Amino acid sequence: MSEQSAFRNFSEFYPYYLKEHSDVAWLLLLPLIGYGFAWVGHYVFEKNRPATFKHPVYSLMGDWVMFRDILIGRIRF
């Protein structure tokens, strides 16, 4: 029997999923890694200073709204 079929639904799977992602040390580095690439992109490609430095809360909100807009097709590549 495969491990996937051991779960009858997502409610049974989710505790297992959380246990598999319990190393908090790496989780704390993710924002720095992600924003590090974004900041380099702003300086190198966009030739501007990231809004994160002057407006960190609005910038984070803007990231999530832009992500949603990409997912729903409002922003196209």
mmCIF file of the N, C-alpha and C atoms, coordinates in Angstrom:
data_MODEL
# 
_entry.id   MODEL 
# 
loop_
_atom_site.group_PDB 
_atom_site.id 
_atom_site.type_symbol 
_atom_site.label_atom_id 
_atom_site.label_alt_id 
_atom_site.label_comp_id 
_atom_site.label_asym_id 
_atom_site.label_entity_id 
_atom_site.label_seq_id 
_atom_site.pdbx_PDB_ins_code 
_atom_site.Cartn_x 
_atom_site.Cartn_y 
_atom_site.Cartn_z 
_atom_site.occupancy 
_atom_site.B_iso_or_equiv 
_atom_site.pdbx_formal_charge 
_atom_site.auth_seq_id 
_atom_site.auth_comp_id 
_atom_site.auth_asym_id 
_atom_site.auth_atom_id 
_atom_site.pdbx_PDB_model_num 
ATOM 1   N N  . MET A 1 1  ? 0.852  -1.184 0.000   1.00 0.00 ? 1  MET A N  1 
ATOM 2   C CA . MET A 1 1  ? 0.000  0.000  0.000   1.00 0.00 ? 1  MET A CA 1 
ATOM 3   C C  . MET A 1 1  ? 0.895  1.244  0.000   1.00 0.00 ? 1  MET A C  1 
ATOM 4   N N  . SER A 1 2  ? 0.625  2.179  -0.894  1.00 0.00 ? 2  SER A N  1 
ATOM 5   C CA . SER A 1 2  ? 1.443  3.389  -0.969  1.00 0.00 ? 2  SER A CA 1 
ATOM 6   C C  . SER A 1 2  ? 1.108  4.322  0.188   1.00 0.00 ? 2  SER A C  1 
ATOM 7   N N  . GLU A 1 3  ? 2.076  5.201  0.502   1.00 0.00 ? 3  GLU A N  1 
ATOM 8   C CA . GLU A 1 3  ? 1.874  6.132  1.601   1.00 0.00 ? 3  GLU A CA 1 
ATOM 9   C C  . GLU A 1 3  ? 0.716  7.083  1.306   1.00 0.00 ? 3  GLU A C  1 
ATOM 10  N N  . GLN A 1 4  ? 0.535  7.438  0.038   1.00 0.00 ? 4  GLN A N  1 
ATOM 11  C CA . GLN A 1 4  ? -0.538 8.354  -0.335  1.00 0.00 ? 4  GLN A CA 1 
ATOM 12  C C  . GLN A 1 4  ? -1.904 7.763  -0.011  1.00 0.00 ? 4  GLN A C  1 
ATOM 13  N N  . SER A 1 5  ? -2.088 6.475  -0.226  1.00 0.00 ? 5  SER A N  1 
ATOM 14  C CA . SER A 1 5  ? -3.395 5.875  0.020   1.00 0.00 ? 5  SER A CA 1 
ATOM 15  C C  . SER A 1 5  ? -3.654 5.647  1.509   1.00 0.00 ? 5  SER A C  1 
ATOM 16  N N  . ALA A 1 6  ? -2.665 5.887  2.380   1.00 0.00 ? 6  ALA A N  1 
ATOM 17  C CA . ALA A 1 6  ? -2.865 5.731  3.814   1.00 0.00 ? 6  ALA A CA 1 
ATOM 18  C C  . ALA A 1 6  ? -3.749 6.831  4.391   1.00 0.00 ? 6  ALA A C  1 
ATOM 19  N N  . PHE A 1 7  ? -3.949 7.891  3.643   1.00 0.00 ? 7  PHE A N  1 
ATOM 20  C CA . PHE A 1 7  ? -4.779 9.007  4.089   1.00 0.00 ? 7  PHE A CA 1 
ATOM 21  C C  . PHE A 1 7  ? -6.103 8.965  3.347   1.00 0.00 ? 7  PHE A C  1 
ATOM 22  N N  . ARG A 1 8  ? -7.186 8.997  4.076   1.00 0.00 ? 8  ARG A N  1 
ATOM 23  C CA . ARG A 1 8  ? -8.503 8.973  3.438   1.00 0.00 ? 8  ARG A CA 1 
ATOM 24  C C  . ARG A 1 8  ? -8.943 10.349 2.969   1.00 0.00 ? 8  ARG A C  1 
ATOM 25  N N  . ASN A 1 9  ? -8.382 11.396 3.586   1.00 0.00 ? 9  ASN A N  1 
ATOM 26  C CA . ASN A 1 9  ? -8.765 12.752 3.207   1.00 0.00 ? 9  ASN A CA 1 
ATOM 27  C C  . ASN A 1 9  ? -7.670 13.720 3.650   1.00 0.00 ? 9  ASN A C  1 
ATOM 28  N N  . PHE A 1 10 ? -7.851 14.971 3.315   1.00 0.00 ? 10 PHE A N  1 
ATOM 29  C CA . PHE A 1 10 ? -6.842 15.987 3.630   1.00 0.00 ? 10 PHE A CA 1 
ATOM 30  C C  . PHE A 1 10 ? -6.714 16.199 5.135   1.00 0.00 ? 10 PHE A C  1 
ATOM 31  N N  . SER A 1 11 ? -7.806 16.083 5.866   1.00 0.00 ? 11 SER A N  1 
ATOM 32  C CA . SER A 1 11 ? -7.752 16.262 7.325   1.00 0.00 ? 11 SER A CA 1 
ATOM 33  C C  . SER A 1 11 ? -6.829 15.251 7.977   1.00 0.00 ? 11 SER A C  1 
ATOM 34  N N  . GLU A 1 12 ? -6.781 14.043 7.458   1.00 0.00 ? 12 GLU A N  1 
ATOM 35  C CA . GLU A 1 12 ? -5.863 13.042 7.989   1.00 0.00 ? 12 GLU A CA 1 
ATOM 36  C C  . GLU A 1 12 ? -4.430 13.291 7.512   1.00 0.00 ? 12 GLU A C  1 
ATOM 37  N N  . PHE A 1 13 ? -4.279 13.832 6.331   1.00 0.00 ? 13 PHE A N  1 
ATOM 38  C CA . PHE A 1 13 ? -2.959 14.079 5.750   1.00 0.00 ? 13 PHE A CA 1 
ATOM 39  C C  . PHE A 1 13 ? -2.256 15.275 6.388   1.00 0.00 ? 13 PHE A C  1 
ATOM 40  N N  . TYR A 1 14 ? -3.001 16.321 6.728   1.00 0.00 ? 14 TYR A N  1 
ATOM 41  C CA . TYR A 1 14 ? -2.409 17.589 7.144   1.00 0.00 ? 14 TYR A CA 1 
ATOM 42  C C  . TYR A 1 14 ? -1.482 17.475 8.364   1.00 0.00 ? 14 TYR A C  1 
ATOM 43  N N  . PRO A 1 15 ? -1.833 16.748 9.427   1.00 0.00 ? 15 PRO A N  1 
ATOM 44  C CA . PRO A 1 15 ? -0.879 16.606 10.535  1.00 0.00 ? 15 PRO A CA 1 
ATOM 45  C C  . PRO A 1 15 ? 0.449  15.977 10.086  1.00 0.00 ? 15 PRO A C  1 
ATOM 46  N N  . TYR A 1 16 ? 0.383  15.005 9.209   1.00 0.00 ? 16 TYR A N  1 
ATOM 47  C CA . TYR A 1 16 ? 1.590  14.399 8.644   1.00 0.00 ? 16 TYR A CA 1 
ATOM 48  C C  . TYR A 1 16 ? 2.408  15.452 7.885   1.00 0.00 ? 16 TYR A C  1 
ATOM 49  N N  . TYR A 1 17 ? 1.729  16.256 7.089   1.00 0.00 ? 17 TYR A N  1 
ATOM 50  C CA . TYR A 1 17 ? 2.374  17.306 6.305   1.00 0.00 ? 17 TYR A CA 1 
ATOM 51  C C  . TYR A 1 17 ? 3.097  18.298 7.216   1.00 0.00 ? 17 TYR A C  1 
ATOM 52  N N  . LEU A 1 18 ? 2.433  18.722 8.289   1.00 0.00 ? 18 LEU A N  1 
ATOM 53  C CA . LEU A 1 18 ? 3.056  19.659 9.227   1.00 0.00 ? 18 LEU A CA 1 
ATOM 54  C C  . LEU A 1 18 ? 4.280  19.044 9.894   1.00 0.00 ? 18 LEU A C  1 
ATOM 55  N N  . LYS A 1 19 ? 4.201  17.771 10.243  1.00 0.00 ? 19 LYS A N  1 
ATOM 56  C CA . LYS A 1 19 ? 5.337  17.088 10.862  1.00 0.00 ? 19 LYS A CA 1 
ATOM 57  C C  . LYS A 1 19 ? 6.527  17.044 9.912   1.00 0.00 ? 19 LYS A C  1 
ATOM 58  N N  . GLU A 1 20 ? 6.271  16.889 8.627   1.00 0.00 ? 20 GLU A N  1 
ATOM 59  C CA . GLU A 1 20 ? 7.331  16.831 7.621   1.00 0.00 ? 20 GLU A CA 1 
ATOM 60  C C  . GLU A 1 20 ? 7.972  18.198 7.377   1.00 0.00 ? 20 GLU A C  1 
ATOM 61  N N  . HIS A 1 21 ? 7.362  19.264 7.885   1.00 0.00 ? 21 HIS A N  1 
ATOM 62  C CA . HIS A 1 21 ? 7.871  20.630 7.713   1.00 0.00 ? 21 HIS A CA 1 
ATOM 63  C C  . HIS A 1 21 ? 8.084  21.282 9.079   1.00 0.00 ? 21 HIS A C  1 
ATOM 64  N N  . SER A 1 22 ? 8.727  20.580 9.975   1.00 0.00 ? 22 SER A N  1 
ATOM 65  C CA . SER A 1 22 ? 8.846  21.067 11.346  1.00 0.00 ? 22 SER A CA 1 
ATOM 66  C C  . SER A 1 22 ? 10.173 21.767 11.647  1.00 0.00 ? 22 SER A C  1 
ATOM 67  N N  . ASP A 1 23 ? 11.096 21.807 10.711  1.00 0.00 ? 23 ASP A N  1 
ATOM 68  C CA . ASP A 1 23 ? 12.384 22.465 10.952  1.00 0.00 ? 23 ASP A CA 1 
ATOM 69  C C  . ASP A 1 23 ? 12.233 23.967 10.733  1.00 0.00 ? 23 ASP A C  1 
ATOM 70  N N  . VAL A 1 24 ? 12.018 24.684 11.822  1.00 0.00 ? 24 VAL A N  1 
ATOM 71  C CA . VAL A 1 24 ? 11.738 26.121 11.763  1.00 0.00 ? 24 VAL A CA 1 
ATOM 72  C C  . VAL A 1 24 ? 12.946 26.923 11.278  1.00 0.00 ? 24 VAL A C  1 
ATOM 73  N N  . ALA A 1 25 ? 14.168 26.422 11.490  1.00 0.00 ? 25 ALA A N  1 
ATOM 74  C CA . ALA A 1 25 ? 15.373 27.177 11.129  1.00 0.00 ? 25 ALA A CA 1 
ATOM 75  C C  . ALA A 1 25 ? 15.348 27.581 9.669   1.00 0.00 ? 25 ALA A C  1 
ATOM 76  N N  . TRP A 1 26 ? 15.048 26.648 8.766   1.00 0.00 ? 26 TRP A N  1 
ATOM 77  C CA . TRP A 1 26 ? 15.020 26.955 7.339   1.00 0.00 ? 26 TRP A CA 1 
ATOM 78  C C  . TRP A 1 26 ? 13.851 27.870 6.997   1.00 0.00 ? 26 TRP A C  1 
ATOM 79  N N  . LEU A 1 27 ? 12.750 27.710 7.684   1.00 0.00 ? 27 LEU A N  1 
ATOM 80  C CA . LEU A 1 27 ? 11.573 28.540 7.428   1.00 0.00 ? 27 LEU A CA 1 
ATOM 81  C C  . LEU A 1 27 ? 11.887 30.015 7.674   1.00 0.00 ? 27 LEU A C  1 
ATOM 82  N N  . LEU A 1 28 ? 12.676 30.287 8.671   1.00 0.00 ? 28 LEU A N  1 
ATOM 83  C CA . LEU A 1 28 ? 13.021 31.679 8.986   1.00 0.00 ? 28 LEU A CA 1 
ATOM 84  C C  . LEU A 1 28 ? 13.903 32.313 7.920   1.00 0.00 ? 28 LEU A C  1 
ATOM 85  N N  . LEU A 1 29 ? 14.627 31.514 7.165   1.00 0.00 ? 29 LEU A N  1 
ATOM 86  C CA . LEU A 1 29 ? 15.507 32.046 6.120   1.00 0.00 ? 29 LEU A CA 1 
ATOM 87  C C  . LEU A 1 29 ? 14.783 32.317 4.806   1.00 0.00 ? 29 LEU A C  1 
ATOM 88  N N  . LEU A 1 30 ? 13.616 31.727 4.618   1.00 0.00 ? 30 LEU A N  1 
ATOM 89  C CA . LEU A 1 30 ? 12.910 31.872 3.344   1.00 0.00 ? 30 LEU A CA 1 
ATOM 90  C C  . LEU A 1 30 ? 12.634 33.324 2.942   1.00 0.00 ? 30 LEU A C  1 
ATOM 91  N N  . PRO A 1 31 ? 12.150 34.171 3.840   1.00 0.00 ? 31 PRO A N  1 
ATOM 92  C CA . PRO A 1 31 ? 11.934 35.562 3.415   1.00 0.00 ? 31 PRO A CA 1 
ATOM 93  C C  . PRO A 1 31 ? 13.221 36.247 2.945   1.00 0.00 ? 31 PRO A C  1 
ATOM 94  N N  . LEU A 1 32 ? 14.319 35.990 3.641   1.00 0.00 ? 32 LEU A N  1 
ATOM 95  C CA . LEU A 1 32 ? 15.582 36.608 3.235   1.00 0.00 ? 32 LEU A CA 1 
ATOM 96  C C  . LEU A 1 32 ? 16.035 36.115 1.871   1.00 0.00 ? 32 LEU A C  1 
ATOM 97  N N  . ILE A 1 33 ? 15.873 34.828 1.633   1.00 0.00 ? 33 ILE A N  1 
ATOM 98  C CA . ILE A 1 33 ? 16.270 34.260 0.341   1.00 0.00 ? 33 ILE A CA 1 
ATOM 99  C C  . ILE A 1 33 ? 15.384 34.819 -0.766  1.00 0.00 ? 33 ILE A C  1 
ATOM 100 N N  . GLY A 1 34 ? 14.084 34.768 -0.556  1.00 0.00 ? 34 GLY A N  1 
ATOM 101 C CA . GLY A 1 34 ? 13.139 35.252 -1.565  1.00 0.00 ? 34 GLY A CA 1 
ATOM 102 C C  . GLY A 1 34 ? 13.297 36.731 -1.856  1.00 0.00 ? 34 GLY A C  1 
ATOM 103 N N  . TYR A 1 35 ? 13.361 37.523 -0.794  1.00 0.00 ? 35 TYR A N  1 
ATOM 104 C CA . TYR A 1 35 ? 13.510 38.958 -0.996  1.00 0.00 ? 35 TYR A CA 1 
ATOM 105 C C  . TYR A 1 35 ? 14.896 39.311 -1.514  1.00 0.00 ? 35 TYR A C  1 
ATOM 106 N N  . GLY A 1 36 ? 15.889 38.513 -1.170  1.00 0.00 ? 36 GLY A N  1 
ATOM 107 C CA . GLY A 1 36 ? 17.239 38.752 -1.688  1.00 0.00 ? 36 GLY A CA 1 
ATOM 108 C C  . GLY A 1 36 ? 17.255 38.725 -3.212  1.00 0.00 ? 36 GLY A C  1 
ATOM 109 N N  . PHE A 1 37 ? 16.615 37.710 -3.800  1.00 0.00 ? 37 PHE A N  1 
ATOM 110 C CA . PHE A 1 37 ? 16.531 37.637 -5.257  1.00 0.00 ? 37 PHE A CA 1 
ATOM 111 C C  . PHE A 1 37 ? 15.736 38.811 -5.820  1.00 0.00 ? 37 PHE A C  1 
ATOM 112 N N  . ALA A 1 38 ? 14.658 39.170 -5.140  1.00 0.00 ? 38 ALA A N  1 
ATOM 113 C CA . ALA A 1 38 ? 13.836 40.292 -5.609  1.00 0.00 ? 38 ALA A CA 1 
ATOM 114 C C  . ALA A 1 38 ? 14.619 41.600 -5.568  1.00 0.00 ? 38 ALA A C  1 
ATOM 115 N N  . TRP A 1 39 ? 15.376 41.805 -4.498  1.00 0.00 ? 39 TRP A N  1 
ATOM 116 C CA . TRP A 1 39 ? 16.149 43.040 -4.379  1.00 0.00 ? 39 TRP A CA 1 
ATOM 117 C C  . TRP A 1 39 ? 17.230 43.123 -5.448  1.00 0.00 ? 39 TRP A C  1 
ATOM 118 N N  . VAL A 1 40 ? 17.909 42.033 -5.706  1.00 0.00 ? 40 VAL A N  1 
ATOM 119 C CA . VAL A 1 40 ? 18.906 42.011 -6.779  1.00 0.00 ? 40 VAL A CA 1 
ATOM 120 C C  . VAL A 1 40 ? 18.240 42.326 -8.111  1.00 0.00 ? 40 VAL A C  1 
ATOM 121 N N  . GLY A 1 41 ? 17.077 41.733 -8.344  1.00 0.00 ? 41 GLY A N  1 
ATOM 122 C CA . GLY A 1 41 ? 16.341 41.995 -9.586  1.00 0.00 ? 41 GLY A CA 1 
ATOM 123 C C  . GLY A 1 41 ? 15.975 43.461 -9.743  1.00 0.00 ? 41 GLY A C  1 
ATOM 124 N N  . HIS A 1 42 ? 15.584 44.087 -8.651  1.00 0.00 ? 42 HIS A N  1 
ATOM 125 C CA . HIS A 1 42 ? 15.246 45.512 -8.725  1.00 0.00 ? 42 HIS A CA 1 
ATOM 126 C C  . HIS A 1 42 ? 16.478 46.340 -9.080  1.00 0.00 ? 42 HIS A C  1 
ATOM 127 N N  . TYR A 1 43 ? 17.586 46.087 -8.418  1.00 0.00 ? 43 TYR A N  1 
ATOM 128 C CA . TYR A 1 43 ? 18.790 46.877 -8.683  1.00 0.00 ? 43 TYR A CA 1 
ATOM 129 C C  . TYR A 1 43 ? 19.372 46.604 -10.061 1.00 0.00 ? 43 TYR A C  1 
ATOM 130 N N  . VAL A 1 44 ? 19.417 45.326 -10.476 1.00 0.00 ? 44 VAL A N  1 
ATOM 131 C CA . VAL A 1 44 ? 20.084 44.950 -11.722 1.00 0.00 ? 44 VAL A CA 1 
ATOM 132 C C  . VAL A 1 44 ? 19.195 45.155 -12.942 1.00 0.00 ? 44 VAL A C  1 
ATOM 133 N N  . PHE A 1 45 ? 17.946 44.703 -12.873 1.00 0.00 ? 45 PHE A N  1 
ATOM 134 C CA . PHE A 1 45 ? 17.076 44.724 -14.060 1.00 0.00 ? 45 PHE A CA 1 
ATOM 135 C C  . PHE A 1 45 ? 16.134 45.915 -14.099 1.00 0.00 ? 45 PHE A C  1 
ATOM 136 N N  . GLU A 1 46 ? 15.491 46.191 -12.980 1.00 0.00 ? 46 GLU A N  1 
ATOM 137 C CA . GLU A 1 46 ? 14.515 47.286 -12.951 1.00 0.00 ? 46 GLU A CA 1 
ATOM 138 C C  . GLU A 1 46 ? 15.180 48.653 -12.810 1.00 0.00 ? 46 GLU A C  1 
ATOM 139 N N  . LYS A 1 47 ? 16.425 48.657 -12.316 1.00 0.00 ? 47 LYS A N  1 
ATOM 140 C CA . LYS A 1 47 ? 17.189 49.891 -12.094 1.00 0.00 ? 47 LYS A CA 1 
ATOM 141 C C  . LYS A 1 47 ? 16.473 50.839 -11.130 1.00 0.00 ? 47 LYS A C  1 
ATOM 142 N N  . ASN A 1 48 ? 15.934 50.253 -10.050 1.00 0.00 ? 48 ASN A N  1 
ATOM 143 C CA . ASN A 1 48 ? 15.277 51.072 -9.039  1.00 0.00 ? 48 ASN A CA 1 
ATOM 144 C C  . ASN A 1 48 ? 15.513 50.472 -7.659  1.00 0.00 ? 48 ASN A C  1 
ATOM 145 N N  . ARG A 1 49 ? 15.093 51.187 -6.645  1.00 0.00 ? 49 ARG A N  1 
ATOM 146 C CA . ARG A 1 49 ? 15.237 50.740 -5.263  1.00 0.00 ? 49 ARG A CA 1 
ATOM 147 C C  . ARG A 1 49 ? 13.937 50.070 -4.843  1.00 0.00 ? 49 ARG A C  1 
ATOM 148 N N  . PRO A 1 50 ? 13.999 48.871 -4.258  1.00 0.00 ? 50 PRO A N  1 
ATOM 149 C CA . PRO A 1 50 ? 12.788 48.160 -3.856  1.00 0.00 ? 50 PRO A CA 1 
ATOM 150 C C  . PRO A 1 50 ? 11.931 48.969 -2.888  1.00 0.00 ? 50 PRO A C  1 
ATOM 151 N N  . ALA A 1 51 ? 10.632 48.915 -3.076  1.00 0.00 ? 51 ALA A N  1 
ATOM 152 C CA . ALA A 1 51 ? 9.701  49.617 -2.192  1.00 0.00 ? 51 ALA A CA 1 
ATOM 153 C C  . ALA A 1 51 ? 9.725  49.064 -0.779  1.00 0.00 ? 51 ALA A C  1 
ATOM 154 N N  . THR A 1 52 ? 10.250 47.861 -0.617  1.00 0.00 ? 52 THR A N  1 
ATOM 155 C CA . THR A 1 52 ? 10.311 47.216 0.695   1.00 0.00 ? 52 THR A CA 1 
ATOM 156 C C  . THR A 1 52 ? 11.036 48.076 1.716   1.00 0.00 ? 52 THR A C  1 
ATOM 157 N N  . PHE A 1 53 ? 12.028 48.824 1.282   1.00 0.00 ? 53 PHE A N  1 
ATOM 158 C CA . PHE A 1 53 ? 12.826 49.599 2.219   1.00 0.00 ? 53 PHE A CA 1 
ATOM 159 C C  . PHE A 1 53 ? 12.081 50.803 2.785   1.00 0.00 ? 53 PHE A C  1 
ATOM 160 N N  . LYS A 1 54 ? 11.207 51.410 2.012   1.00 0.00 ? 54 LYS A N  1 
ATOM 161 C CA . LYS A 1 54 ? 10.463 52.576 2.490   1.00 0.00 ? 54 LYS A CA 1 
ATOM 162 C C  . LYS A 1 54 ? 9.065  52.214 2.987   1.00 0.00 ? 54 LYS A C  1 
ATOM 163 N N  . HIS A 1 55 ? 8.463  51.189 2.401   1.00 0.00 ? 55 HIS A N  1 
ATOM 164 C CA . HIS A 1 55 ? 7.082  50.816 2.720   1.00 0.00 ? 55 HIS A CA 1 
ATOM 165 C C  . HIS A 1 55 ? 6.982  49.296 2.885   1.00 0.00 ? 55 HIS A C  1 
ATOM 166 N N  . PRO A 1 56 ? 7.566  48.726 3.935   1.00 0.00 ? 56 PRO A N  1 
ATOM 167 C CA . PRO A 1 56 ? 7.627  47.265 4.050   1.00 0.00 ? 56 PRO A CA 1 
ATOM 168 C C  . PRO A 1 56 ? 6.260  46.582 4.130   1.00 0.00 ? 56 PRO A C  1 
ATOM 169 N N  . VAL A 1 57 ? 5.319  47.160 4.856   1.00 0.00 ? 57 VAL A N  1 
ATOM 170 C CA . VAL A 1 57 ? 4.000  46.521 4.992   1.00 0.00 ? 57 VAL A CA 1 
ATOM 171 C C  . VAL A 1 57 ? 3.245  46.585 3.673   1.00 0.00 ? 57 VAL A C  1 
ATOM 172 N N  . TYR A 1 58 ? 3.191  47.765 3.063   1.00 0.00 ? 58 TYR A N  1 
ATOM 173 C CA . TYR A 1 58 ? 2.503  47.891 1.771   1.00 0.00 ? 58 TYR A CA 1 
ATOM 174 C C  . TYR A 1 58 ? 3.179  47.030 0.701   1.00 0.00 ? 58 TYR A C  1 
ATOM 175 N N  . SER A 1 59 ? 4.488  46.935 0.763   1.00 0.00 ? 59 SER A N  1 
ATOM 176 C CA . SER A 1 59 ? 5.207  46.128 -0.209  1.00 0.00 ? 59 SER A CA 1 
ATOM 177 C C  . SER A 1 59 ? 4.833  44.653 -0.077  1.00 0.00 ? 59 SER A C  1 
ATOM 178 N N  . LEU A 1 60 ? 4.768  44.161 1.156   1.00 0.00 ? 60 LEU A N  1 
ATOM 179 C CA . LEU A 1 60 ? 4.363  42.774 1.379   1.00 0.00 ? 60 LEU A CA 1 
ATOM 180 C C  . LEU A 1 60 ? 2.931  42.547 0.908   1.00 0.00 ? 60 LEU A C  1 
ATOM 181 N N  . MET A 1 61 ? 2.048  43.495 1.215   1.00 0.00 ? 61 MET A N  1 
ATOM 182 C CA . MET A 1 61 ? 0.661  43.382 0.751   1.00 0.00 ? 61 MET A CA 1 
ATOM 183 C C  . MET A 1 61 ? 0.621  43.380 -0.777  1.00 0.00 ? 61 MET A C  1 
ATOM 184 N N  . GLY A 1 62 ? 1.442  44.246 -1.382  1.00 0.00 ? 62 GLY A N  1 
ATOM 185 C CA . GLY A 1 62 ? 1.495  44.310 -2.837  1.00 0.00 ? 62 GLY A CA 1 
ATOM 186 C C  . GLY A 1 62 ? 1.980  43.005 -3.450  1.00 0.00 ? 62 GLY A C  1 
ATOM 187 N N  . ASP A 1 63 ? 2.934  42.345 -2.786  1.00 0.00 ? 63 ASP A N  1 
ATOM 188 C CA . ASP A 1 63 ? 3.418  41.051 -3.276  1.00 0.00 ? 63 ASP A CA 1 
ATOM 189 C C  . ASP A 1 63 ? 2.284  40.035 -3.354  1.00 0.00 ? 63 ASP A C  1 
ATOM 190 N N  . TRP A 1 64 ? 1.479  39.978 -2.310  1.00 0.00 ? 64 TRP A N  1 
ATOM 191 C CA . TRP A 1 64 ? 0.385  38.999 -2.295  1.00 0.00 ? 64 TRP A CA 1 
ATOM 192 C C  . TRP A 1 64 ? -0.706 39.341 -3.300  1.00 0.00 ? 64 TRP A C  1 
ATOM 193 N N  . VAL A 1 65 ? -1.015 40.620 -3.444  1.00 0.00 ? 65 VAL A N  1 
ATOM 194 C CA . VAL A 1 65 ? -2.028 41.020 -4.433  1.00 0.00 ? 65 VAL A CA 1 
ATOM 195 C C  . VAL A 1 65 ? -1.513 40.748 -5.843  1.00 0.00 ? 65 VAL A C  1 
ATOM 196 N N  . MET A 1 66 ? -0.238 41.038 -6.097  1.00 0.00 ? 66 MET A N  1 
ATOM 197 C CA . MET A 1 66 ? 0.333  40.765 -7.412  1.00 0.00 ? 66 MET A CA 1 
ATOM 198 C C  . MET A 1 66 ? 0.333  39.261 -7.685  1.00 0.00 ? 66 MET A C  1 
ATOM 199 N N  . PHE A 1 67 ? 0.657  38.444 -6.681  1.00 0.00 ? 67 PHE A N  1 
ATOM 200 C CA . PHE A 1 67 ? 0.628  36.994 -6.835  1.00 0.00 ? 67 PHE A CA 1 
ATOM 201 C C  . PHE A 1 67 ? -0.776 36.513 -7.187  1.00 0.00 ? 67 PHE A C  1 
ATOM 202 N N  . ARG A 1 68 ? -1.785 37.050 -6.484  1.00 0.00 ? 68 ARG A N  1 
ATOM 203 C CA . ARG A 1 68 ? -3.172 36.703 -6.800  1.00 0.00 ? 68 ARG A CA 1 
ATOM 204 C C  . ARG A 1 68 ? -3.520 37.107 -8.231  1.00 0.00 ? 68 ARG A C  1 
ATOM 205 N N  . ASP A 1 69 ? -3.113 38.303 -8.624  1.00 0.00 ? 69 ASP A N  1 
ATOM 206 C CA . ASP A 1 69 ? -3.415 38.778 -9.972  1.00 0.00 ? 69 ASP A CA 1 
ATOM 207 C C  . ASP A 1 69 ? -2.751 37.914 -11.041 1.00 0.00 ? 69 ASP A C  1 
ATOM 208 N N  . ILE A 1 70 ? -1.565 37.399 -10.753 1.00 0.00 ? 70 ILE A N  1 
ATOM 209 C CA . ILE A 1 70 ? -0.914 36.478 -11.684 1.00 0.00 ? 70 ILE A CA 1 
ATOM 210 C C  . ILE A 1 70 ? -1.699 35.184 -11.772 1.00 0.00 ? 70 ILE A C  1 
ATOM 211 N N  . LEU A 1 71 ? -2.125 34.662 -10.613 1.00 0.00 ? 71 LEU A N  1 
ATOM 212 C CA . LEU A 1 71 ? -2.867 33.396 -10.595 1.00 0.00 ? 71 LEU A CA 1 
ATOM 213 C C  . LEU A 1 71 ? -4.199 33.478 -11.335 1.00 0.00 ? 71 LEU A C  1 
ATOM 214 N N  . ILE A 1 72 ? -4.876 34.617 -11.223 1.00 0.00 ? 72 ILE A N  1 
ATOM 215 C CA . ILE A 1 72 ? -6.189 34.737 -11.877 1.00 0.00 ? 72 ILE A CA 1 
ATOM 216 C C  . ILE A 1 72 ? -6.082 35.287 -13.310 1.00 0.00 ? 72 ILE A C  1 
ATOM 217 N N  . GLY A 1 73 ? -4.866 35.564 -13.751 1.00 0.00 ? 73 GLY A N  1 
ATOM 218 C CA . GLY A 1 73 ? -4.666 35.996 -15.124 1.00 0.00 ? 73 GLY A CA 1 
ATOM 219 C C  . GLY A 1 73 ? -4.796 37.484 -15.361 1.00 0.00 ? 73 GLY A C  1 
ATOM 220 N N  . ARG A 1 74 ? -4.919 38.260 -14.333 1.00 0.00 ? 74 ARG A N  1 
ATOM 221 C CA . ARG A 1 74 ? -5.019 39.720 -14.483 1.00 0.00 ? 74 ARG A CA 1 
ATOM 222 C C  . ARG A 1 74 ? -3.675 40.302 -14.925 1.00 0.00 ? 74 ARG A C  1 
ATOM 223 N N  . ILE A 1 75 ? -2.573 39.691 -14.467 1.00 0.00 ? 75 ILE A N  1 
ATOM 224 C CA . ILE A 1 75 ? -1.230 40.066 -14.906 1.00 0.00 ? 75 ILE A CA 1 
ATOM 225 C C  . ILE A 1 75 ? -0.693 38.892 -15.714 1.00 0.00 ? 75 ILE A C  1 
ATOM 226 N N  . ARG A 1 76 ? -0.280 39.173 -16.932 1.00 0.00 ? 76 ARG A N  1 
ATOM 227 C CA . ARG A 1 76 ? 0.227  38.122 -17.812 1.00 0.00 ? 76 ARG A CA 1 
ATOM 228 C C  . ARG A 1 76 ? 1.725  38.321 -18.060 1.00 0.00 ? 76 ARG A C  1 
ATOM 229 N N  . PHE A 1 77 ? 2.394  37.244 -18.349 1.00 0.00 ? 77 PHE A N  1 
ATOM 230 C CA . PHE A 1 77 ? 3.823  37.295 -18.651 1.00 0.00 ? 77 PHE A CA 1 
ATOM 231 C C  . PHE A 1 77 ? 4.001  37.375 -20.148 1.00 0.00 ? 77 PHE A C  1 
# 
